[in-house]
Amino acid sequence: MQSKSHIIQPVFSPGLSHMGKARKHGVILVIAYLMTSLMNYAFSVGLSWYLTPNQFGVLGVAQSILLMVALIVGSGFSWTAAKDLASNGADELSRVRFRTAILANGLVGMIIALGLWLTYQLGWMPLGASYRLVIPMIGVTTLILCIRAVLNGAARGLLQFTAVAINLVGEVIVKIALGLSLVSLHMGVTGVMIAFAMGALASLLHSLWITRPAKLWSGRGWIKKEVITDTGPLFLAMLGPALMLNLDILGLKLLSPSELGDTLAGYYQAAVILARGPVFVAQALTLVMFSYAANHNSNQAVDYGANKQNEYLRTSFRVWFWLLLPAGLALILFPKIILSMFFPPQYLSAALTLQIGAAGGALLALVTLLNGVLQAIGERRYSVLAAITATSAQVIALIFLIPRWGAVGAAFSLPVAGVIALVTLIPALRRWGPRSLDLYHPIQQISNR
């Protein structure tokens, strides 16, 4: 059986330190994020000119449902696969655990797809007739994403971040090209959802291709029940911050008067697309930080020493303080200018919503980074507790604030969730000492590892 170094080492560049490699791959994924973000922003802005605010609202709700579903199927078993392969390489046990993750996530995807369709058909999810074809398309996309998620998790565990970046960008290119074509043929929101499914399918095929050298499908055995129990804490911790970004627009749709829900969601969508930006960057960085921290954690006694784990926590704070926080502050200080750069004039009324949502987005970006590192180094309890308490607080805030303040109330739920999550994480951070809060000289301290 090959050692882990035989499997992982070829993706490293000669001469780079462990943190240097993480930094390099982090830059690659952030560039991929920026590319996909710009393309997605252009796609959303283009659709806002072709669709009415009502249709744009339907699309916003549909995207939020799909994002929540994608987060569910991508927040558990994919991270288990990444952790297994980052820690142990593609050995026999990791391959069996990978196949277990694929089967389990596929089952989860089938349950979600069927549950969404039944819930809509039975009227338990009162979205209206506009979603008659949209909900089945979300179900189809879910089934594709649940397999793709575990494959991409495996690729991250094998530290194939350049291939993962290409995968992410390629999916968006296919989605946009097909989506604009179908919208131009007057297929409306349904056409956009078909494009989402086709983009996911193209990404799945590419994921199968990039993971083939690891021979993950070879060997004996398909079931390791320990994978299920190991995935629970990862699922809750990684899903939490991402879930908080999508509960707001769904709450606005479901808790607003039925005749206004889609329109309000359309205007709100314009604000939160921008407010989520720092969190999406944090998610891209977490893909790298998690795998390297897990790999580091498994080797620290031999290669790095016992006090190096908090290096990743310090890096998380620095990245947030010097990059993501300034981005959030720009959205708070100049909301109308930024909105006018991307959207038609009627969306300027969402300026206050953007300011409040951006405050929440900045906080949740930090939560996302910290949760990823804490999970990778084995600090699971507080990140799980943070996810549960913050999500519960957000739901309560949505119930009380939306009927009174509408979209502004929905936006307020984001900083509420962010503050609760960070407060809950304090005990876990204190264990690593005040040095994890060192924010000074970030370029020198990160690049010269």
C-alpha positions in Angstrom: 0.0 0.0 0.0 1.4 3.4 -1.0 2.2 5.9 1.7 0.3 9.2 1.9 3.2 11.2 0.6 3.3 9.2 -2.6 -0.3 10.3 -3.3 -0.3 13.9 -2.0 3.2 15.1 -2.6 3.1 15.4 -6.4 0.6 18.3 -6.2 3.0 20.4 -4.2 5.4 22.9 -5.7 9.0 22.2 -4.8 10.4 24.5 -2.1 7.0 25.7 -0.7 6.3 25.4 3.0 3.1 23.7 4.2 1.5 27.1 4.8 3.0 28.4 1.6 1.2 25.6 -0.4 -2.0 26.4 1.4 -1.6 30.1 0.5 -0.9 29.3 -3.1 -3.9 27.1 -3.4 -6.0 29.6 -1.5 -5.1 32.2 -4.0 -6.1 29.9 -6.9 -9.5 29.2 -5.4 -10.1 32.9 -4.5 -9.3 33.8 -8.2 -11.8 31.1 -9.2 -14.3 32.5 -6.8 -13.8 36.0 -8.2 -14.2 34.7 -11.7 -17.4 32.8 -10.9 -18.7 35.7 -8.8 -18.2 38.2 -11.6 -19.9 35.8 -14.0 -22.7 35.1 -11.6 -23.2 38.8 -10.9 -23.3 39.5 -14.7 -25.7 36.6 -15.1 -28.0 37.9 -12.4 -27.8 41.5 -13.6 -28.6 40.3 -17.2 -31.6 38.3 -16.0 -32.8 41.3 -14.0 -33.2 43.2 -17.3 -35.1 40.3 -19.0 -37.3 39.2 -16.1 -39.9 41.2 -14.2 -39.3 41.9 -10.5 -41.9 39.1 -9.8 -40.0 36.6 -12.0 -36.7 37.7 -10.5 -38.2 37.1 -7.1 -39.3 33.6 -8.2 -35.7 33.0 -9.4 -34.3 34.3 -6.1 -36.5 32.0 -4.0 -35.7 29.0 -6.3 -31.9 29.8 -6.1 -32.2 30.0 -2.3 -33.9 26.6 -2.2 -31.3 25.1 -4.5 -28.5 26.7 -2.5 -29.8 25.3 0.7 -30.2 21.9 -0.8 -26.7 22.1 -2.3 -25.4 23.1 1.1 -27.1 20.2 2.8 -25.6 17.6 0.3 -22.3 19.5 0.4 -21.8 20.1 4.1 -21.5 16.6 5.4 -20.1 13.7 3.5 -18.0 15.8 1.2 -16.0 17.2 4.1 -15.6 13.7 5.6 -14.1 12.5 2.2 -11.8 15.6 2.2 -10.7 15.0 5.8 -10.1 11.2 5.2 -8.0 11.7 2.1 -6.1 14.7 3.4 -5.2 12.8 6.6 -4.5 9.4 5.2 -4.2 9.6 1.5 -6.0 7.3 -0.9 -5.4 4.1 1.0 -7.8 1.2 1.2 -9.7 2.4 4.2 -10.2 5.9 2.7 -11.5 4.5 -0.5 -14.1 2.4 1.3 -15.1 5.4 3.4 -15.3 7.5 0.2 -17.7 5.0 -1.4 -19.8 4.9 1.8 -20.0 8.7 1.6 -21.1 8.6 -2.0 -23.9 6.1 -1.2 -25.1 8.0 1.9 -25.1 11.4 0.2 -26.9 10.0 -2.8 -29.6 8.7 -0.4 -29.8 12.1 1.2 -30.2 13.7 -2.2 -33.0 11.4 -3.2 -34.9 12.0 0.1 -34.5 15.8 -0.3 -35.7 15.8 -3.9 -38.7 13.6 -3.2 -39.5 15.6 0.0 -39.4 18.9 -1.9 -41.8 17.6 -4.6 -44.2 16.1 -2.1 -44.2 19.2 0.1 -45.0 21.4 -2.8 -47.6 19.1 -4.3 -49.4 18.7 -0.9 -49.4 22.5 -0.4 -47.3 22.4 2.7 -44.8 24.8 0.9 -47.2 27.4 -0.4 -45.1 28.9 -3.2 -47.7 29.1 -5.9 -48.2 27.9 -9.5 -45.0 29.7 -10.7 -43.0 27.0 -9.1 -44.7 24.0 -10.8 -41.7 23.2 -13.1 -39.1 24.9 -10.9 -39.4 22.4 -8.0 -38.8 19.3 -10.1 -35.8 20.9 -11.7 -34.4 21.6 -8.2 -34.9 17.9 -7.4 -33.0 16.8 -10.5 -30.1 19.2 -9.8 -30.0 18.0 -6.2 -29.4 14.4 -7.3 -26.5 15.5 -9.5 -25.0 17.8 -6.8 -25.0 15.1 -4.1 -22.6 12.9 -6.1 -20.5 15.8 -7.4 -20.1 17.2 -3.8 -18.4 14.0 -2.5 -16.2 13.7 -5.6 -15.0 17.3 -5.2 -14.5 16.7 -1.5 -12.2 13.8 -2.5 -10.3 16.1 -4.9 -9.8 18.7 -2.1 -8.6 16.0 0.2 -6.0 15.0 -2.4 -5.1 18.7 -2.6 -6.1 19.0 -6.3 -7.2 22.6 -5.9 -6.3 23.8 -9.4 -8.6 21.1 -10.8 -11.3 22.0 -8.3 -11.0 25.7 -9.4 -11.4 24.7 -13.0 -14.4 22.6 -12.1 -16.1 25.5 -10.3 -15.5 27.9 -13.2 -16.6 25.5 -15.8 -19.9 24.8 -14.1 -20.7 28.5 -14.2 -19.7 28.9 -17.8 -22.0 26.1 -18.9 -24.9 27.5 -16.7 -24.6 31.0 -18.0 -24.3 30.1 -21.7 -27.2 27.7 -21.6 -29.3 29.9 -19.3 -29.0 33.0 -21.4 -29.8 31.0 -24.5 -33.0 29.5 -22.9 -34.1 32.9 -21.5 -33.7 34.4 -25.0 -36.1 31.7 -26.1 -38.7 33.0 -23.6 -38.4 30.0 -21.3 -38.2 32.3 -18.2 -37.2 30.9 -14.8 -37.7 27.3 -15.9 -35.0 27.8 -18.5 -32.6 29.2 -15.9 -33.2 26.2 -13.7 -32.6 23.8 -16.6 -29.3 25.6 -17.1 -28.4 25.0 -13.4 -29.0 21.3 -13.9 -26.8 21.1 -17.0 -24.0 23.1 -15.4 -24.1 20.7 -12.4 -24.0 17.7 -14.8 -21.0 19.0 -16.7 -19.2 19.6 -13.4 -20.0 16.0 -12.2 -18.4 14.5 -15.3 -15.3 16.7 -14.8 -15.1 15.6 -11.1 -15.2 12.0 -12.1 -12.3 12.7 -14.5 -10.0 14.6 -12.1 -10.4 12.0 -9.3 -9.7 8.9 -11.5 -6.0 8.6 -10.6 -6.8 7.9 -7.0 -8.7 4.8 -8.0 -11.4 5.6 -5.4 -13.8 3.0 -6.9 -11.3 0.1 -6.7 -11.0 -2.3 -3.8 -13.4 -4.3 -1.6 -16.3 -2.9 0.5 -18.8 -0.2 0.1 -20.1 0.4 3.7 -18.3 1.8 6.8 -21.0 2.8 9.3 -18.4 4.9 11.2 -18.6 7.4 8.3 -22.2 8.3 9.3 -21.3 9.1 12.9 -18.1 10.9 11.9 -20.1 13.1 9.5 -22.6 14.4 12.0 -20.5 17.1 13.7 -19.0 18.1 10.3 -22.4 18.4 8.8 -23.9 20.7 11.5 -20.8 22.9 11.7 -20.2 23.4 8.0 -23.9 23.8 7.1 -24.7 26.4 9.8 -23.1 29.6 8.4 -24.1 28.8 4.8 -27.7 28.0 5.9 -27.9 31.3 7.6 -27.3 33.1 4.3 -30.4 31.5 2.7 -32.9 31.4 5.5 -33.5 35.1 5.2 -34.8 35.2 1.6 -37.0 32.1 2.2 -38.3 33.6 5.4 -39.1 36.8 3.5 -41.0 34.9 0.9 -43.0 32.7 3.3 -43.6 35.3 6.0 -44.6 38.2 3.7 -48.2 38.7 2.4 -48.6 36.2 -0.5 -49.2 38.9 -3.1 -46.0 40.6 -2.2 -43.6 37.7 -1.4 -42.0 37.3 -4.8 -41.6 41.0 -5.5 -40.1 41.7 -2.1 -37.8 38.7 -2.5 -36.7 40.1 -5.9 -35.6 43.5 -4.5 -34.0 41.7 -1.5 -32.2 39.3 -3.9 -30.3 42.3 -5.4 -29.0 43.3 -1.9 -28.0 39.9 -0.6 -26.2 38.9 -3.8 -23.7 41.6 -2.9 -23.9 41.1 0.9 -22.9 37.5 0.5 -19.7 38.3 -1.3 -17.3 38.2 1.7 -18.9 34.9 2.8 -18.4 33.3 -0.6 -14.7 34.3 -0.5 -14.4 32.8 3.0 -16.0 29.6 1.7 -13.5 29.4 -1.1 -10.6 29.8 1.4 -12.1 27.3 3.8 -12.0 24.6 1.1 -8.2 25.0 1.2 -7.7 25.7 4.9 -9.7 22.7 6.0 -7.7 20.2 3.9 -4.3 21.6 4.8 -5.2 21.9 8.5 -6.5 18.3 8.5 -3.3 17.1 6.7 -1.2 19.2 9.1 -3.1 17.8 12.1 -2.4 14.2 11.1 1.3 14.9 10.7 2.1 17.5 13.3 3.8 15.2 15.8 6.3 14.1 13.1 6.7 17.1 10.8 5.6 20.3 12.4 5.4 20.3 16.2 2.5 20.5 18.6 2.0 24.3 18.6 1.5 24.9 14.9 -2.3 24.1 14.6 -3.3 27.6 15.6 -1.3 29.0 12.7 -4.4 28.4 10.6 -6.6 30.2 13.1 -4.3 33.2 13.0 -4.4 33.1 9.3 -8.2 33.0 9.3 -8.3 36.1 11.5 -5.8 38.0 9.3 -7.5 37.2 6.1 -10.8 38.3 7.5 -9.4 41.5 9.1 -7.4 42.6 6.1 -9.5 41.4 3.2 -13.1 40.4 4.0 -13.9 43.1 6.6 -12.9 46.0 4.4 -15.1 44.5 1.6 -18.0 44.4 4.0 -17.4 48.0 5.2 -17.4 49.2 1.6 -20.8 47.7 1.1 -22.0 49.4 4.3 -20.6 52.8 3.5 -21.5 53.0 -0.2 -24.6 50.9 -0.8 -26.3 53.0 -3.5 -23.1 53.5 -5.5 -22.5 49.8 -5.5 -26.1 48.8 -6.3 -26.1 51.3 -9.2 -23.0 49.6 -10.6 -24.8 46.3 -11.0 -28.6 46.7 -11.0 -31.3 48.8 -12.7 -32.3 52.0 -10.9 -35.5 50.5 -9.3 -33.2 48.3 -7.0 -31.7 51.4 -5.3 -34.5 51.1 -2.7 -32.6 48.1 -1.3 -29.7 50.3 0.0 -30.6 50.0 3.7 -31.2 46.2 3.3 -27.7 45.9 1.7 -26.1 47.8 4.5 -27.6 45.6 7.2 -27.0 42.4 5.2 -23.4 43.4 4.6 -22.8 43.7 8.3 -24.1 40.2 8.8 -22.2 38.9 5.8 -18.9 40.2 7.3 -19.5 38.5 10.6 -20.6 35.2 8.9 -17.4 35.3 6.8 -15.3 35.1 9.9 -17.6 32.3 11.3 -17.1 30.3 8.1 -13.3 30.5 8.3 -13.1 29.7 12.0 -15.6 26.8 11.7 -13.6 25.2 8.9 -10.3 25.3 10.8 -11.8 24.2 14.1 -13.4 21.2 12.5 -10.2 20.2 10.8 -8.1 20.3 14.0 -10.7 18.4 16.0 -12.4 21.2 17.9 -15.9 20.2 17.0 -18.2 20.8 20.0 -18.3 24.6 20.0 -18.6 25.0 16.2 -21.5 22.6 16.2 -23.1 24.5 19.1 -22.5 27.8 17.3 -24.3 26.5 14.2 -27.3 25.4 16.2 -27.7 28.4 18.4 -27.1 31.0 15.7 -29.5 29.3 13.2 -32.2 29.1 15.9 -31.6 32.8 16.8 -32.0 33.7 13.1 -35.2 31.8 12.7 -36.7 33.6 15.8 -35.5 36.9 14.4 -37.1 36.2 11.0 -40.4 35.3 12.6 -40.5 38.5 14.7 -38.9 41.0 12.3 -40.3 40.2 8.8 -44.0 40.9 9.7 -42.9 44.3 11.1 -40.1 45.5 8.9 -40.2 43.3 5.8 -36.9 43.0 3.8 -35.1 45.1 6.4 -36.2 42.7 9.1 -34.9 39.8 7.0 -31.5 41.5 6.6 -31.3 42.1 10.4 -31.4 38.3 10.9 -27.9 38.0 9.4 -26.0 40.1 11.9 -28.0 38.5 14.7 -26.9 35.1 13.5 -23.3 36.3 13.1 -23.0 37.8 16.6 -24.5 34.7 18.3 -22.2 32.3 16.4 -19.0 34.3 17.2 -19.9 34.6 20.9 -20.5 30.8 21.0 -17.1 30.2 19.5 -15.1 32.2 22.0 -14.4 29.3 24.4 -12.9 27.2 21.6 -10.7 30.2 20.5 -9.5 30.9 24.0 -8.0 27.4 24.2 -5.5 28.4 21.5 -4.5 31.6 23.3 -4.3 35.2 22.4 -1.8 34.6 19.6 -4.6 33.4 17.4 -5.8 36.9 17.3 -2.5 38.3 16.0 -3.5 40.6 13.1 -0.2 42.4 12.5 2.2 42.2 9.7 0.0 39.7 7.8 1.9 39.6 4.5 5.3 38.9 6.2 3.9 36.3 8.7 1.9 34.4 6.1 4.2 34.4 3.1 7.5 33.6 4.9 6.4 30.3 6.5 
